[in-house]
Amino acid sequence: MLEIRPTCENCNKALPNNSKEAMICTFECTFCKDCVDTILYNVCSNCGGGFSKRPTRPSHLLEKYPVSAEIIHKPLHKDSFKELLETFKNLTSRER
């Protein structure tokens, strides 16, 4: 089951369950759409994967299956990300 993390790992922007801005990679790394589009260029800084819109947990199940409260805030270090970005930015997620 998805954790539904509460914030962007890079900029720490709030991404509540119903956010239309939440993006995740296959390992559930969570970033806002702005960071994915303008900083990460659809390359996850943790694993090199691509991103998809994060689904929303149905509100009637939130009490039984609450979203995560754990904040993972790891602002991007552009120098260390540069090599990963150059390796994958011109490949589709399926080609990586």
C-alpha positions in Angstrom: 0.0 0.0 0.0 1.3 3.5 -0.9 2.5 5.6 2.0 1.1 8.8 0.6 4.0 10.9 1.9 3.0 14.4 3.0 5.6 16.7 1.4 7.9 17.1 -1.6 11.3 15.6 -0.8 13.1 18.5 -2.4 11.3 21.8 -1.5 9.1 20.4 1.4 5.9 21.7 -0.2 2.8 20.2 1.4 1.3 17.4 -0.6 -1.8 16.3 1.1 -3.7 13.2 0.1 -5.8 15.1 -2.4 -3.0 17.1 -4.0 -3.0 17.3 -7.8 0.7 18.3 -7.6 2.1 15.1 -6.0 4.3 12.9 -8.2 5.9 9.6 -7.3 8.5 7.2 -8.8 8.2 3.4 -8.5 9.9 3.5 -5.1 7.4 6.1 -3.8 9.9 8.9 -3.8 7.6 11.9 -3.6 8.1 15.3 -5.2 5.8 18.2 -6.3 5.1 18.6 -10.0 7.1 21.9 -10.1 10.3 20.2 -8.9 9.8 17.2 -11.2 9.3 19.5 -14.2 11.8 22.3 -13.6 14.6 20.8 -11.5 14.5 17.0 -11.9 13.4 16.9 -15.5 11.4 13.7 -14.8 14.5 11.9 -13.3 14.2 10.8 -9.7 17.3 12.0 -7.8 17.2 8.9 -5.6 16.8 6.1 -8.1 16.9 7.5 -11.7 13.4 6.5 -12.4 10.6 8.5 -13.9 7.5 10.0 -12.3 3.7 9.5 -12.4 0.9 11.3 -10.7 0.4 10.0 -7.2 -3.0 8.4 -6.8 -5.4 9.7 -4.1 -6.5 7.4 -1.3 -10.3 7.4 -1.1 -11.5 9.6 1.7 -13.7 6.9 3.2 -10.7 4.7 3.8 -8.4 7.3 5.4 -9.4 6.4 8.9 -8.6 2.8 8.4 -5.6 3.4 6.2 -4.1 6.8 7.2 -1.5 8.6 5.0 2.0 8.8 6.2 3.0 11.6 8.6 6.7 11.1 8.0 8.4 14.0 6.3 11.3 13.1 4.1 13.1 16.3 3.2 16.4 15.9 1.3 17.0 19.0 -0.8 18.7 18.2 -4.1 22.5 18.6 -4.3 22.7 19.7 -7.9 26.4 18.8 -8.4 25.8 15.2 -7.3 22.6 14.9 -9.3 24.2 16.2 -12.5 25.7 12.9 -13.6 22.5 11.0 -12.9 20.4 13.6 -14.8 22.8 13.5 -17.8 22.6 9.7 -17.9 18.8 9.5 -17.9 17.1 12.8 -19.0 16.9 11.9 -22.7 15.5 8.4 -22.1 11.9 7.6 -21.3 11.2 6.0 -18.0 10.8 2.6 -19.7 14.2 2.8 -21.4 16.1 3.4 -18.2 
